[in-house]
Amino acid sequence: MSDALRSRVRVVIDGEPVDIEQGATIAAALAICGASARGTRASVSNEPRAAFCGMGVCHECRVTVDGRAHVLACQTLCSDGQNIRTTRPR
C-alpha cells in the first residue's frame, strides 16, 4: 500500500507533534521521532531508559499518556490527539 493511502494519526510527544501510521505503537512513534534514542525515562542514577523487550515485560518504556502515568509504550497503540510525555533526562 502506498504512503498516500495509509491512514495517519498525529500525536504530541514532549510538546512536538508527530505524524505516525495508524496502528503503530507509541514505542514505534518514539523510535521514529528519535525520542527512544534519548530515552523515555531516567533511571535512579539519571541514565536514559527506553523500550527493551517490546512485549510489556520489562516496563522500561513507561510514558505518561493524556495524564495517565506508567503506560507501556510498547503495548499501546497511537491514537489521534494523544499527548505523550516522557520523563527522559533533559
VENQUITA-V759841 format. One record per run of one state. SS is the DSSP state (H for helix, E for strand, - for the rest). FROM is the first residue (numbers start at 1). TO is the last residue. If there is no record, write none. Layout:
# VENQUITA-V759841
SS	FROM	TO
SS	FROM	TO
This chain:
# VENQUITA-V759841
-	1	2
H	3	5
-	6	7
E	8	13
-	14	15
E	16	21
-	22	24
E	25	25
H	26	33
-	34	34
H	35	38
-	39	40
E	41	42
-	43	47
E	48	49
-	50	61
E	62	65
-	66	67
E	68	72
H	73	75
-	76	76
E	77	77
-	78	82
E	83	85
-	86	86
E	87	87
-	88	90
